[in-house]
Amino acid sequence: MPKETAVYTHGHHDSVLRSHRWRTAANSAAYLLAELRPGLDVLDVGCGPGTITADLAGLVAPGRVTAVDAAEDVLRQARETAAGRGLDNVHFAVADVHALDFPDDSFDVVHAHQVLQHVGDPVRALREMRRVCRPGGVVAARDSDYGAFTWFPAIPALDEWLSLYRRVARANGGEPDAGRRLLSWARAAGFTDIAATASAWCFATPGDRAWWSGLWAERTTASVYAKLAVDGGHATPQELTAAADGWREWGDHDDAWFMVPHGEVLCRV
């Protein structure tokens, strides 16, 4: 099975991890929660700094959660998150979702949040997630859909930012409009019992606007994404600065509103 070929567009700059650490099972995996109960074994693919992982571990204890990520450095943060919550039922490992180092039928639940949009072959990834899931278990995936992002008021610089982000992500081997494709990918991976849903994050309070606009302004100029955009010939540093200024302009509006829609699939094995 091939190794990962895509480049993770965001990297692990603090401006990225601030958004990752905000994520919880409640705000990012609500569609999965009814399937969870104590005693289940869970695989959390692409766990990042581990905040969703820790929530899942609390919900299935004394069952175990195995959390994997392609980046060892972010796993250190995930371990700290679990330790800080006093969890002893989480195991961490470096892994590639295209070639998981687990036997067939190892887990009751296999979960991936914001992963399939960044991998080289999402259908193969889903097949591998299915392989390690026990009969009767579920494979769950949730991804945002950049092409469906919407906001108010209209800020031309944000239109340019969105167009640029989608170009960079696709040049890196990913698919930024993954949310709308999850059902299709799951069917191509061989699943037949699929519940496809959608949900959204919305940033509209003063605190949310300041946080969301600030982290994206910083990410646009200081993260791995910024380097990939410039080195790939997609944008100049000046264009990135203009996009960051657009984020700050949006965040300064008292009536600013931003929606991030997500596709979700719950696939029964």
N, C-alpha and C positions, 0 to 999 in steps of 0.2 A: 504494500500500500504506500503511495507516495507521501513524502513529507510536505509540510506546509510550503506553499509557493508565494502566498500573498504577503505583503508588508503591512504591519499594523499601522494604520494611518495616524493615529493619535499619539502613540508613544505613552510614556508614563511621567510626563512633566506634572508638577503639582497642580497646574491649572486643569489637567485631565483628571487626576486622582481626586481632586475636590469634588467633582461631579460624581465620580464612582463611589466615593465614601458616603454620599448622600443617599444612595440607593438602598432600599430595604425590600424585604419580601412583600410588604404591604403595598409599596408604591411601584414595584417593578415585577412582581410575580403573583399578583392577586388571582390570576386565572388558574394557577396551579394549587393554591392553598387547600382547596377542598379535597385534593387527592392525598394530602399528607396526614400521617398519623404516627404515633409513637411506635418505634420498632422497625421502621423502614430503612433500607440502605439507599443512600442518595449519592449520585455523582454530579458534582457541580462543575461544568466545563467553562473555562475562561472566567475563573472566580475573581480576578482582579484583587483589590484590597480586602475582600472577604466579608463585606457587610451583609450581603444577601446570604452568603454561605452560613454565617453565624446565625442568622434568623432561621434558616432551614434546619440547622443542627439543633436549635432549641425546640423546634416543632416535632422532630422525629426521634429525639432522645428517648430511650437508650439506643435507638438505631444509630448507624454511623453515616457521616458525610465524608466523602472523598472529594477534595477540591483540587482541581488541576488548572494550570495556566501555562502558557508557552514561555513566560518570562519569570525567571527565578527571583529577580529583584522585587517584583510585586508580591510574590508569595511570602516574602519576609513580612510585609505589611499585613497580609492575610493571617499569618500565624500570630502576629501581635494582636490583631482584632479578636481572634478566638481566645487567646490567652487572657485578654482584658475582660472578656465576658465569663471567664471561668469554665469554658467548654473543654471537655476532655474526649469528645466523640467525633473529632474532626482530624482527618489525615490530609496532608498536602503533598503534591508531587508535580514536577514539570511534565507536561504531556502535549502532544500534538493531536488535535481532534480527528485528524485523518488516519491516525494509527495509534489508537489507545492501547496502552500496555496492560490490559485487563482481560481475563478470560470471558468467553461468551456467558451471557445470563448472570452477570455479577451484581446488578443493581435493580432495585424496584422502581426507582425514578432516576432519569437522566435529564438534567436541566442545563440550558445554555441561555444566558441573557446577553444580548448585544454581541454575539459571537459570529453568527453565520454571515453577517454583512462584511466581515473582515477576512474570511478564509478563501483559499484558492478554489475549492470545490465544495460548495455547501451541500450538494446532494450526497457526495461521498461521505462528508462529515455526518450527515443524518443517518446514513446507512451504518456507519461505525457506532454512532450513539445507539441505534437500534440493536446492533449486535450484542452490546454489553448489557442491554436491558432484559430483565427476566420476562418470560411470558406472563401476561396479565398486568405488567407494569406500564409506565407511561414515559414517553419522551416529550419534553416540553421545551419550546424555543420561543423567544420574544426578541424582535428586532425593530428598531425605528425605521422610518421611511422618510429620508431626507426630501425626496421630491414632493412630499405632501406636507412638509413644514409650512406653517402659515403664521403671520404676525400682523400686528397693527401698532402704530401707524406704518404706512409704506415708507421704507427707507431704501433708496436706490442702492446704497452701498451694501445692504444685506442681500439684495438680489444678486449682486456681483459675488458676494461671499458664497452664497449657496451654489451658484454655477461653478465657481472655482473649487469648492469642496468636493462636489460630485466628480469633477474631472480628476482631481488628485486621487480620490479614493479608487476610482476605476483604473487609473494608471498603476495603482499599487496592487491590482488584482482583486479588489473587493467589489461589492455591489451596494452602494449607499441607499438604494431604494429597496432594501431587502424585505421590509415589512409586507409589502403587497405580494411578494413572491414566495412566502413561506409555505402556503398551501400547495403551490405547484411543486416546490422542492420536496415537500414531504411525500406527495404522491409519486414523484419520480424516484424517491428513495424506497418505495415499496409499501408505504403505510396505506392502509385502507380505512381504518377507523380514526378519523381526524376531526377534532373540533377546532375550527378556525374562528378566532375572535379578534377584536381590536380594543385598544385602550389608549389613553393619552396622558402625557404630562402637560400641565398648564402653568405658566409662570406669569402672574398678574399682580401680585401684591408688591408693595415697595421693596420689601426685603428680597423676594424672589427675583424681581427685575434686576436689582443691583447685583445679586449673586450670579445670575445666569449671564447677564451682559458682561460682567467683569471677568468671569472665567473664560468666556469665548473671546473677548478682546485679547486677553493674555495668551490664550492658546493659539490664536491666529498669528501672533508675532514671535512667540517664545518657545513653542513646543516642537516636537519632531515633525508635526504637520507642517509648520512653517518652513523648516529645512527641506522637507520633501517637495513642497510647492515651488520653492526657489530653485533647488537643484534639478528638479524635473522640467524646468522651463515653463511652468504653469503660471507663475506670477513673479513680479519683482518685489523687493522689500518695500518699496513705496506703495505698491498695490495692496500688500498685506496691511500696511499701516492704515491705509484708507478704509479697508474692511474693518479693522479693529475700531477705528473712529466711528464707523457706522454702528457697531455694537454699542458703543458708549452713547451715541446719539439716541438710539432706541431706548436704552436703559434710563435715560434722563426724562423721558415722557411720563407724565403722571397717569396717562391712560394707556400705557403700553401693555400689550398682551401677546403671548407667544405660546403656540401649541406644538408639541412634539408627538405625532401619532405613531403608534406601534401596531404591527401585526403580531399575532400570537397563534401558535398551534399546539394542541395537546393531542399527542398521537398514542393510541393504545396499541400495545404490542401483542 
